[in-house]
Amino acid sequence: MEILVTGGTGFLGQHLALALLRAGHGVRLMGRDFEGARAVMAAGAVPVAADLCAEADVLAACAGVDAVYHVGALSAPWGRRAEFFTVNVAGTEAVLAGCRRFGVRRLIYVSSPSVVFDGHDHRDLTEAAPYPTRFASVYSLTKKLGEDRVNAVGAEGLETVILRPKAIFGPGDRALLPRLIEAARRGRLPQIGDGRNLVDLTYVENVVHALLLALESRAAVGGTYTITNAEHVPLWQAIRAVLARLGLSERLRVVPARAALAAASLMEARAVVTGREPLLTRYSAAILARTQTYDISAARRDLAYAPPISFSAGMERTLAALERARGDTASVRG
């Protein structure tokens, strides 16, 4: 099968592309900068230079493929509202238009559980949970609007599957753990909330496993599925374990959630004036303070999904990769 992966040069996109190549598929890697994806191209992926903001390029990228994984998105705690809409909504519309124009059989859209996050504790949430009346971030809003577009096109005949992986981590991660670790190194990582909140984190290879299952499952067509490691992890206990492993201080200043949210609100207001990303957003504060756990029964039923790699094993691989990268950097500097 010939498959296009948008966002193919990113963290999840590269892991997915390598798995597809190992499974014998032809892979087209859509992105803007291929410098960091040389290993994937050496394995056989074909680079397709295209920006989700350029509709004509996206349309052309869809020609001659059997399936599209729409992984690419603007995912950030802060940014220009218009840019989120351009990439996450208009970009998705362009991918869907390309699929329809060139007769692509199946589209698998990578969304996020944040589309149903309202800033409060969520326990064992299913896909039946409603969208909030007020979204926690513009990212969440635009991913929800992307889901709307995908569902509408699915009703017209294109086979669509929506996956919502929660908090992806693993070797090559450039956002989740690296941001927390860098904040800790700079002494700018407080514990937000009472530290008892549970979260579902998802090892990247488990997400890839679910994505591969979604390519073939008939039962999943038209469905939306939350993907996690199926383990409810005490977030701040896990963060402290990571810091200890990396030789960083586990002693974190405790900031009540309400105080953190108030401070983040002020930081956001200042950021609007200065144009500089705030140290903390209300969305990030809520994500770090609230319980967010999910029921993945639907994915187990329709995708036959069961996470093959446990949280502890996945974290061990991730930390080993971080230590190797740190050692390589030290050797270069030395």
Sequence and secondary structure as in RCSB ss.txt:
>XXXX:A:sequence
MEILVTGGTGFLGQHLALALLRAGHGVRLMGRDFEGARAVMAAGAVPVAADLCAEADVLAACAGVDAVYHVGALS
APWGRRAEFFTVNVAGTEAVLAGCRRFGVRRLIYVSSPSVVFDGHDHRDLTEAAPYPTRFASVYSLTKKLGEDRV
NAVGAEGLETVILRPKAIFGPGDRALLPRLIEAARRGRLPQIGDGRNLVDLTYVENVVHALLLALESRAAVGGTY
TITNAEHVPLWQAIRAVLARLGLSERLRVVPARAALAAASLMEARAVVTGREPLLTRYSAAILARTQTYDISAAR
RDLAYAPPISFSAGMERTLAALERARGDTASVRG
>XXXX:A:secstr
 EEEEETTTSHHHHHHHHHHHHTT EEEEEES  GGGHHHHHTT EEEE  TT HHHHHHHTTT SEEEE     
 SS  HHHHIIIIIIHHHHHHHHHHHTT SEEEEE  GGGG  SS EEEE TTS   SS SSHHHHHHHHHHHHH
HHHHTTT EEEEEEE SEESTT SSHHHHHHHHHHTT   EESSS  EEE EEHHHHHHHHHHHHH STTTT EE
EE  S EEEHHHHHHHHHHHTT      EE HHHHHHHHHHHHHHHHHH S  S  HHHHHHHHS EEE  HHHH
HHH    SS HHHHHHHHHHHHHHHHHHHHHHH 
